[in-house]
Amino acid sequence: MTYALRKPSANCDNTRRQQPSGHLKKAEAADKTSKGIFFKKSGQPQQEKTVLLTRGAGLNEEDGRFFDQRGFHSITVPLTAIEPLAFSEETKTAIRHAQWLIFTSQAPVAAVLQQAAPGVKVAVIGAKTAAAVIAAGFAVDLVSPRETKKALVEELKARLPEGAKVVYPKSQLADAYLEVALAEQLQVYSFAAYRNVFPKSSRAQIMKLLNEQQVTAVYLTSPSAWRRFRKIWEQARTVAKDELLLIAIGETTLAAIRLDGYDGTLKSDQQVLDHQK
C-alpha cells in the first residue's frame, strides 16, 4: 500500500482522540437540528477520529496539520492527479494579451504565468491558489471573498471595466458557469489547461480503507473528488455508510454532495469538527 498515515501531535488533548461518531446519512433522513450529523447509539464501541485526505500527491500537508490540531489521525489517498496539457499558439497569444487571468485552482498557475506578460492582473479563488501565484513571481490583485465561482463572478463584475480581456484556464471537467456569467460584460477566453484524472491505484486503497472501516471522515476538495469517492463508497461491501462524516472544502463541493442526496459539513465549520470527539 502507498497511502500515508499521519497521527495527531503529542500535545493533542487525549479526550479528543475518542470518536463519538459524528456521521452522515442520506440528506432526506437527516435530523435538521444536527446538520445531518448523527451519533452512535449508547453501548457501541468508539473509534479514533481518522480523516481521509484526498488532494493530489504532495498537496495534503497543510490539511494534515489542520485536522491534526482537531484530534484527527489522517490518511492520504489522492482522488486527483493532474496531467498538464500543451497550449496552442492561439492560447499562448490570448494569455500574453490578457488584461486579467482568472485561476480557480492552483494546478495551471505555473504553466500559464510562464506565458503571461509582466504586470497582468490576477484574480483567484482561495489562499492556496493565491500562494501559487505569488510563488510564480506575480501579484494577486483580487481574491474572491468566498471560495465559490459565484462570489468570484460577482467581484469581477464589480471591479473590472466593461470589455476587459480575461483568460480563464481550467480542467477538462470544469463547467462553463464562469464564462457564461461574465460574457455580457467581459471578453472571456477559456481553455482546458490540464486534465483532472483519477489515479489508478487509489480506488483499491480507498475500497480497502472503507471495507475495514479505517476512516470516520473524508475531506473532499472538489465536486469531481466527491463523485469519485461516492462511486467507491457505494460499492464498498462492508462499510457502515451511516458512520462517515463528509467534510467539504467549500460551498461548491458541499452543494455537489447535497445534490446527490447526501449531507456534510464545511471545513470552516470548526465547531462541528471540534465536537467529533
C-alpha positions, 0 to 999 in steps of 0.5 A, a space after each residue: 500500500 502507498 497511502 500515508 498515515 499521519 497521527 495527531 501531535 503529542 500535545 493533542 488533548 487525549 479526550 479528543 482522540 475518542 470518536 463519538 461518531 459524528 456521521 452522515 446519512 442520506 440528506 432526506 433522513 437527516 435530523 435538521 437540528 444536527 446538520 445531518 450529523 448523527 451519533 452512535 447509539 449508547 453501548 457501541 464501541 468508539 473509534 479514533 477520529 481518522 480523516 481521509 485526505 484526498 488532494 493530489 500527491 504532495 498537496 495534503 500537508 497543510 490539511 494534515 496539520 489542520 485536522 491534526 490540531 482537531 484530534 484527527 489521525 489522517 490518511 492520504 489517498 489522492 482522488 486527483 492527479 493532474 496531467 498538464 496539457 500543451 497550449 496552442 499558439 492561439 492560447 499562448 497569444 490570448 494569455 500574453 494579451 490578457 488584461 486579467 487571468 482568472 485561476 480557480 485552482 492552483 494546478 495551471 498557475 505555473 504553466 500559464 504565468 510562464 506565458 503571461 506578460 509582466 504586470 497582468 492582473 490576477 484574480 483567484 479563488 482561495 489562499 492556496 491558489 493565491 500562494 501559487 501565484 505569488 510563488 510564480 513571481 506575480 501579484 494577486 490583485 483580487 481574491 474572491 471573498 468566498 471560495 465559490 465561482 459565484 462570489 468570484 463572478 460577482 467581484 469581477 463584475 464589480 471591479 473590472 471595466 466593461 470589455 476587459 480581456 480575461 483568460 480563464 484556464 481550467 480542467 477538462 471537467 470544469 463547467 462553463 458557469 464562469 464564462 457564461 456569467 461574465 460574457 455580457 460584460 467581459 471578453 472571456 477566453 477559456 481553455 482546458 489547461 490540464 486534465 483532472 484524472 483519477 489515479 489508478 491505484 487509489 480506488 483499491 486503497 480507498 475500497 480497502 480503507 472503507 471495507 475495514 472501516 479505517 476512516 470516520 471522515 473524508 475531506 473532499 476538495 472538489 465536486 469531481 473528488 466527491 463523485 469519485 469517492 461516492 462511486 467507491 463508497 457505494 460499492 464498498 461491501 462492508 462499510 457502515 455508510 451511516 458512520 462517515 462524516 463528509 467534510 467539504 472544502 467549500 460551498 461548491 463541493 458541499 452543494 455537489 454532495 447535497 445534490 446527490 442526496 447526501 449531507 456534510 459539513 464545511 471545513 470552516 465549520 470548526 465547531 462541528 469538527 471540534 465536537 467529533 470527539 
